[in-house]
Structure formats: C-alpha cells, structure tokens
Amino acid sequence: MVKHMEPIFCPYCGKKSLEELEPTELMVDNDVWYILHYECKECSEMFDRVLLKDVDVNDFEDNEEGLWS
C-alpha cells in the first residue's frame, strides 16, 4: 500500500468536490507507477497523480501472484 496525500482541490476550478477513481498500477523497467485518478464533481475535469516506487523485479519472480495481487 502506498501512502499519499490526496489533493484537496481541483486544479482546474479550485472547488473541493473531488472523487478518487480506481487507481492504475504499472511496472516500467524497475519502477512501479501508481497512477491515482481524480474527477471533480463541479467541473467534471479529470486529473491524475503519479507516484513512483523502486522495486527489484527479482523479488516478484518467486511470488506466484506477482506484483498484481
């Protein structure tokens, strides 16, 4: 689980009515990218926040479920 600060307002309209959508997790080289998606309920704009975490790919080869469990 990645700890992160959630945005407190929409970068487009400045309102505080945000909904966190289902996040996406990608493995790129030896980095895990956590892409957090948000939608403003006021102006309907969507924006993302990307968090990176270094991992050793070999740690996941021994785990049958891998990174995506």
N, C-alpha and C positions, 0 to 999 in steps of 0.2 A: 504494500500500500504506500502510495506516495502522498506525503503531507504537502499541502499547498495553501496559499492564501487565495480565497475566492475574490473575484472583482466585486467592488461594492456599487459600481455604477456603469451604465452603458457608455462606451467611448464615443458613440455617435450622437446620442441625445442628452446624456447626462442623468437620465432617470435611474432609479434604483430597483426597477421591476425586472429582475433577471431570473431566468430559468436555466439551470445546468442540465444539459442534454447528456446522452450516453457518451462517455469518453472513448477514444480510439487509442490503441497501443500498437506501436510499430517497432520492429527491430531493424536498425540501419547500421551496417558494419558491426561494431561492438557497443552500440548505444541503443538504449530503449527510449523511444519517444512516446511520451504520454501527451496526447492532444485532447485538451479539455474544450468542449464546445458549449457556448452560451447563446441564448436568444433573449433579446429584450422584448418584454411583453407590451411596451409602449409603442416603439417604432418598428418592431418586427425584424430589426437587423440582427445578424448572427456574427459572432466573432469567436476566435479560438485563442487558447493559451497553450504553449508548448513547453513541456518540462522534459529535460534530458537526464538520463541516469546511465553511467558507465556500468557495463556488466561484462563478465567473462563468458563468452559463448560456450566454453567447455563445461561450465557449471550446469548448463541446461542439457547437455548431451546425455548425462547419466539419469536425468529425470524424465520418465516416460511422458508425463503431462507437459513438460517443457515450460516455456515462458507463458503460454496462453491459457493456463488453467484457471 
